[in-house]
Amino acid sequence: MASKQRRTRKSQAVSTHLQHPPQTTQAMNRLYIIDPTNFSGQIVNSMTSKEGTPQFVDYMKKPTTLEEYKAQEDNPNLVALEWEGFRDRYYIPYLNSLCGEFKESTEEAFWYALECLPPKRWTRENGNEFFFLGECYTADIYNCHVSIGDKYYSALRPINTPKEDIFNLK
């Protein structure tokens, strides 16, 4: 009976320990500044503030509003977006635009890519194989090299592309 009581007290202590501490700092708001008319994958700057305080552009010598920053950069097209809006409307479509069709390559290029860096997701099935070059092109986009029979192909693809899509050159 005593050991059961000790286990119960110990469980209560662990669960109490795992609870989140009271919030002592204010939440931070962050916006990402981009040029949607000329978006090429990069964030121009960001804006950060504590909840309830004015929001200014980061990395400036003096507090600068978005309107002042637009004038300073001579770019009225700049917008400030929350992460989800930026990611869904601009960044993911941009990354997808980098992934073109698989193009036929050579055996020499295939082996050079395989030997220059340790491969990622190197997979062999039914005499065919593929791998991703060991260093990303950007974000989660990698050079993917495929060997099907005696033909070789390559294209930029997300590292998590299903193997069926790769072997079907999709």
C-alpha positions in Angstrom: 0.0 0.0 0.0 2.8 2.4 0.9 4.5 1.8 -2.5 1.3 2.6 -4.3 1.0 5.9 -2.4 4.6 6.7 -3.3 4.0 6.0 -7.0 0.8 8.2 -7.0 2.7 11.1 -5.3 5.6 10.7 -7.8 3.1 10.7 -10.7 1.5 13.8 -9.4 4.9 15.5 -9.1 5.9 14.6 -12.6 2.6 15.8 -14.1 2.8 19.1 -12.1 6.4 19.5 -13.3 5.3 19.1 -17.0 2.6 21.8 -16.8 3.4 25.0 -18.6 4.7 27.8 -16.3 2.6 30.9 -16.0 3.1 33.3 -18.9 5.6 35.9 -17.8 6.4 37.5 -21.1 4.1 39.1 -23.6 3.4 37.4 -26.9 5.4 38.6 -29.9 3.8 39.5 -33.2 5.9 39.0 -36.3 5.2 40.0 -39.9 7.3 39.2 -42.9 7.9 41.9 -45.5 8.0 40.9 -49.2 7.5 42.3 -52.6 4.7 40.3 -54.1 5.1 41.8 -57.5 8.7 40.5 -57.8 8.8 37.6 -55.4 11.8 35.4 -55.9 11.8 33.4 -52.7 13.2 35.9 -50.1 11.8 37.9 -47.3 13.0 41.6 -47.5 12.7 42.3 -43.8 10.4 41.6 -40.9 8.4 43.5 -38.3 8.3 42.5 -34.7 6.4 43.9 -31.7 5.1 42.9 -28.3 1.4 42.4 -28.2 -0.3 45.8 -27.8 2.7 47.9 -28.9 3.3 49.7 -32.2 4.9 47.5 -34.9 8.1 48.7 -36.5 10.4 47.3 -39.2 13.3 45.2 -37.7 17.0 45.9 -38.3 16.6 49.7 -38.6 18.6 52.3 -36.7 15.5 54.1 -35.6 11.8 53.0 -35.3 10.5 52.8 -38.8 6.9 52.1 -39.9 6.1 50.0 -42.9 5.0 53.2 -44.9 8.4 54.9 -44.0 10.2 51.7 -45.0 8.4 51.5 -48.4 9.5 55.2 -49.0 13.1 54.5 -47.9 13.3 51.4 -50.1 11.6 53.2 -53.0 9.2 50.3 -53.3 5.5 51.0 -52.7 4.7 47.3 -53.5 6.0 46.0 -50.2 3.5 44.2 -47.9 3.8 42.7 -44.4 2.2 39.3 -43.9 1.8 36.8 -41.1 3.8 33.6 -41.6 0.8 31.5 -42.7 -0.3 34.0 -45.4 3.3 34.4 -46.6 3.9 30.6 -46.7 0.7 29.6 -48.4 0.3 32.5 -50.9 3.9 33.1 -51.9 6.6 30.7 -50.6 5.1 27.3 -51.3 4.0 28.3 -54.8 7.5 29.7 -55.4 9.1 26.4 -54.3 6.7 24.5 -56.5 7.7 26.7 -59.5 11.3 25.5 -59.1 10.3 21.9 -59.7 10.3 21.4 -63.5 9.9 18.3 -65.6 12.5 15.6 -65.3 15.1 16.0 -68.0 17.2 13.2 -69.5 20.7 13.2 -68.2 23.8 11.0 -68.5 25.3 8.1 -66.6 28.3 10.2 -65.9 26.2 13.0 -64.4 24.3 10.5 -62.3 27.5 9.0 -60.9 29.2 12.4 -60.4 26.2 13.6 -58.3 26.2 10.3 -56.4 29.8 10.6 -55.5 30.2 14.3 -54.8 28.1 14.3 -51.6 26.6 11.6 -49.5 23.1 10.9 -51.0 19.8 11.3 -49.3 17.0 8.8 -49.7 19.0 6.5 -52.0 16.5 3.9 -53.1 16.8 0.9 -55.4 13.8 -1.1 -56.6 13.4 -3.5 -59.5 16.7 -2.5 -61.1 15.9 1.2 -60.9 17.2 3.7 -58.4 17.0 7.3 -57.3 18.7 9.6 -54.8 18.7 13.2 -53.7 21.9 15.1 -53.8 23.1 15.5 -50.2 22.7 19.3 -50.0 19.5 21.1 -50.6 19.0 23.5 -53.5 16.8 25.6 -51.2 14.4 24.9 -48.3 13.4 21.2 -48.8 14.0 21.2 -52.6 16.9 18.9 -53.7 18.4 17.7 -57.0 16.8 14.3 -57.6 18.7 11.8 -59.8 16.9 8.8 -61.3 18.1 5.7 -63.1 15.5 3.7 -65.0 16.8 0.9 -67.1 19.7 2.4 -69.1 18.3 6.0 -69.0 19.1 8.7 -66.5 17.1 11.8 -65.4 17.3 14.7 -63.0 15.0 17.4 -61.7 14.5 19.5 -58.6 12.0 17.9 -56.2 10.9 18.2 -52.5 12.9 15.7 -50.4 9.6 14.0 -49.3 8.3 13.3 -52.9 6.8 9.8 -52.9 9.0 7.2 -54.5 6.2 6.2 -56.8 6.2 9.7 -58.3 9.9 9.7 -58.7 10.0 6.3 -60.5 7.2 7.5 -62.7 9.1 10.8 -63.4 6.3 13.0 -62.0 
